[in-house]
Amino acid sequence: MKIAFSVEQIQKLSEAEAVEGNFAGVISSIAALKEAAAGDLSFLGNKKYTPDVKVSQASVILIPTDFEGAPQDGQCFVRVNNPSWALARICAAIEAEMWPRPAPGIHPSAVVDASAEIDPTAYIGPTCVVEAGAKIGAGAWLQAQAYIGRDVVVGEKSWLHPHVSIYAGSVLGDRVLLHSGVVIGADGFGYESQTGVHEKVPQIGNVVIENDVEIGSNSTVDRARFDCTRICEGAKIDNLVQIGHNCQIGPHCLLVSQVGVSGSTILDHHVVLAGQAGIAGHLKLAAGTVIGAQGGLHFDTEPGKYYRGTPALESSLANKIHVLSKRLPDLFKRVKQLEDSLVSSN
């Protein structure tokens, strides 16, 4: 990663409140506080690393506005409200240089149906396929081998990485980011058993993904049995996540890797599902619900509550049970002693 930022550029990108110190060079890399060397940018994103600031050799450090201390000679402190957010802004500028958007147009190897509508400012990459009736919005970017099915809509400035597949009828809003291997609109998992044979239930709905949604590599969102499966505005979904048919993922939800959400489950806004959480079907998760890692949920939740464990319990109860479970061997031993004493006394 090669970068070249002056202190003035970092100050502007990070929307800094103040700059202290006397470093006048160019930042060429980013590193953690302890590992940083001269010419590096670092940041204090977690208070537990506060002692590392005093010994860091980083030339520029993003620190909270209320940090107490001064920079070393030849070092700059850039005071910001949120160092992690400020670093993200800087990394966004770096990302734009790492993945420069190509000039608008359609690569000669792409296969685009004559009835598809491609905005003149969009880019269709090598060996992409765009089927009949599809609409690709302004500034959209389809990287190599993306597949766009019949009547699919891809919104403005959406970015589809290589090998993304969008099945027929799916609708993507603006600024949707789909990483490699994402599949949108595959059939929901629906069967009816008749005389011991599993007969497929046709899945005739679609998937709607609203603005500013990001979905990680190899995640899947199934089309609805009817109506639609919906991922609402601002939701962020990690790698290897499965969303079942007719689910509704609310605004600004966070779904971490290997989460599975069964069909027809509804998540209200700002729900968090930690890694490997499994959610049963036809449930309603209230706003602000948090399900801990590997949690197995099979009931509706209350707003703002934290649940963990399998089967999931409210965190406070789960913690009590965890503590008590450690005492079970001693409890069984004492019960056995009581039984033995009763037998001997008889």
N, C-alpha and C positions, 0 to 999 in steps of 0.2 A: 504494500500500500504506500504509494508516494503522494505526499501532500505538501503544500507550501502555503502556509497562512501567516500573515502578520498579526501582531497583537490587535491592531486596529480592525482587521477583518474578523477576528474572533470576538472582539467586543461587539461589533455590529450584528453578527450572526446569533450571538447568545443573548442579545438584548440586555447587556450588562448594566448594572447599577453604577459600578465604579471600577476603576483599574488602579492598582498600586504596584509599584516596583519599577525596575529599569531595564528589562529585557528588550532589546531592539532588533533581535534577529528574526529568523523565520522558523516556524514550527514545521517539522518534517514528519512527525509520527505521533501516535497516541498510545499511551501506556498507563498501567496501574501505578498508583503512587509509589510503591516500593520498587517497582521494576523500572521506573522512568529514568531516563538519562537526559543530558543537556540536549536541547532541541525538541523535546517531547512535550506534548500537552497531556495533562492529567486532570482528575476531578475528584472532589469529595462528595460522593453520592450517598454515603452511609456514615453516620456519626461514629460508628465503632472504629472507623479508619482514621479518625481525627489525629491520633499520635503520628501517623505516617506522613502527615503534611509537613511536620517540622524537619523530617529527615529526607524528604523527597528531593531528587535531583532534577525534577521536571522544570522546564524553563517557564511554563505557564500552567497555572492551576486554577480551575474553576471551583470556587468555594461559595458557600452560602453567605448572604449579606451580613448575617450576625456572627460569622466566624471571628474569634478573638485571636489575633496574631498578625504578624507582619511577614512579608516575603524576605527570603535571603537575598544577598547581593547578586545581581544578575538574574533575578527571578521576578515574575509578575504574578500577582493574584488578580483574578477577574471575578468580581463579586456579582453573583446572580441570585435570583430568587430560588431557583431549582437547578442545581448543577447537572442532574441526570437529564432533565429536559433540555438544558442549554447544550449539553454534549450531543443530544439527539439532533438538534438543529444543525450543528456543525457536521455531524455524520451524514445528514441529508444532503448537504452541499458536496461532500466527498462522494456519496453514492451517485449523484448526478454526473460526476466526472467518470466514475467507474463504469457506469452503464449509460453512455450518452445515447439519447434517442436518435434513431436514424431519420433521414429525410422522409417526408411523407411519400407514399406510393405503394405499389403492389409488386412484390418480388416476382420475377418471371416464372419461377417454379411453383408459385401458388396456384391453386385451382379455385376460381371464384365463379359462382353461377351468375349468369347474365342478369338475373332478376335481383340479385343482392344489391343493397345500397351501401356503398362505401364512401364515407366522407372524404373529401379531397385531402384533409389534413391527417388522416389515419395512415398507419403503416401496417401492411400485411406481409409477414416474413416468409422465409423460404419454406416450401412444401406445406404451407397452411392450406386448409380446405374451408371454404365458406359456401354453405349450401343455399338453396333457393329461398328467397324472401328474407334473408338475414339482413340486419341493419347494423353497421359499425359506425359509432359516433365520432365526433370531432376529436382529434388528438389521441384516439385509441391506438394501442400498440400490441400487436399480436406477434409474439416471437415464434421461432421455427416450430413447425408441425402442430400448431394449435388447430383444433377442429371446432368449427362453428356450425351447428346443425340448422335444419330448416326453421325459418321464422324466428331465429334467436335475435335478441336485441343486446348489443354491447354499448354501454353508455360512454359519454365523453371522458377522455383521459384515463380510461380503464387500461390496465396493463396485464396481459396474459402471458405468463412465462411459457417456455417450451413444454409441449406434450399436454397442454390443458385441453380437456374435452368438454364441450358444452352441448348437451343434447337438445333436440328439437323443442321449440317453444319457450325455452328459458329466457328470463329477462334479467340483465345486469344493469345496475344504475351507473352513476358517474363515479369515477375514481375508484373503481373496484380493482383490487390487486389479488390475482390468483397465481400461486406459485406452481412449480412444475408438478405434473401428475394429478392435479385437481380434476375431479369429475363432477360436473353439475348436471343433474337431471336424469341420472340413471334410474331405472325402475325401482320403486319402493318394494320392500320384501313382503309380498302379499300372496297368500295361498289359502284355498279352502279345501279341506279334506273330504273326499267323497269315496266311500267304500274302500278306504285305505290308500287312495291315490291323491296326491297333492296337486290340485288344479290351480293354475296360475290365475290370479285376479289382475286383469289389465289395469295399469296405472296410467290414467288418462289426464291427470293434472299437469302442473308444471312447477318450476322453481322461480321465485322472484328474489333477487339479491339487491338490496337498496344501496344507496350511496355510501361510499367510504368504508366499505367492508373489506377486510383482508382475510384470506384463507390460505393456510400453509400447505406445504407439499403433501401430495397423496391423501388429501382429505376428500370426502365425498358427501354430497348433499343429494338425497333421493327426491325424485319427482313425486308429487302427490298422487294418491289414489284418485282424487278429484279435487277441484279447487287448486290450492297451491301450497307448497312448502316455502316459507318465507324467512329470510335472514335480514333483520332490520338494520337500519342505519347505524354505522359506526361499530358494529360487532366485529370482534377479532377472534379468529379461529386458528388454532395451532396446527401442526402437522399431524397426520394420521388420526383425524377425527371423523366419526361417522354420524351424520344427521339423518334420521329416519323420515319416512314420508309423512307429510302433513304437519310436521313440526313448525313451530313459530319461535324463532330465536330473537328475543327482544333487543331494543336499541342498546348499544354499548355493552353487550354481554362479552365475557371473556371465557373462551373454552380452550383449555390447555391440552397438550398432546395426549392422544389415545383415549379421549373421551368418547363415549357412545351414548347417543340420545335416541331412545326408541320412539316409534311413530306416534303422532298426534299429541306429543307433549309440548306445552307452552311455557316458555321462559319470559318473564316480565323483564323490565329494563335492569341493566347493571347486575345481572346474575353472574356469578363466577363458578365455573366447574374446574376444579384442579385435576391434575394428571390422572388418567385412568379411571375417572369417575364414571359410573354406569347409572343411567337414568331410565327407569321403567317407562312404559308407554302410557298415554292418556293422563299425564300428571300436569299440575300447574305449579310452577315455581315462582313464588312471589318476588317482587322487586328487591334487589339487594341480597338475595339468598346466596350463600357460599357453601359449596359442597367440597369437603377436603379430598385430598389425593386418595384414590382407590375407594372412595365412598360409593356405597350401593344404595340408591334411593328408590323407594317404592310407595311414597305417599306425597301428598301436596305439602307445600312448605308455607311458613309464615314470613312476612317481610323482614328483611335484615337479619335473619337468623343464620347461624353457622352450624352445619351438620357434618359429622364425619363418621367413618367406620362402615362396616358391612355386616348386618343391615345398618343403614345410617341412623344416627341418633343425634339429638342436640349436643353440641360440643361439651357443655358443662356436664351433662349426664354421661356422655361417653368417657369423659375424663375420670369421673367417679368410678365407673365400672372398671376402667383400666387399672386404677389404683387398687380397687378391691380384688380384682382377679389375681393380683400378685400375692394376695394373702390366702388364696384358696388352698394351696398345699398344706399350710400350717393349720387352717381350719379343718380340713379333712383329717389331719393327724389328731387334732384335739377331739373331734367327734369319735374317731376310732378308739381313742383312749377312754372316753366316756362310755362307749358301748362295752368295751372290755371290762371296765370297772363295774358296770351294771350286771354283766353276766357273771362275774366272779362273786359279786355280793349275793346273787341268787343261788 
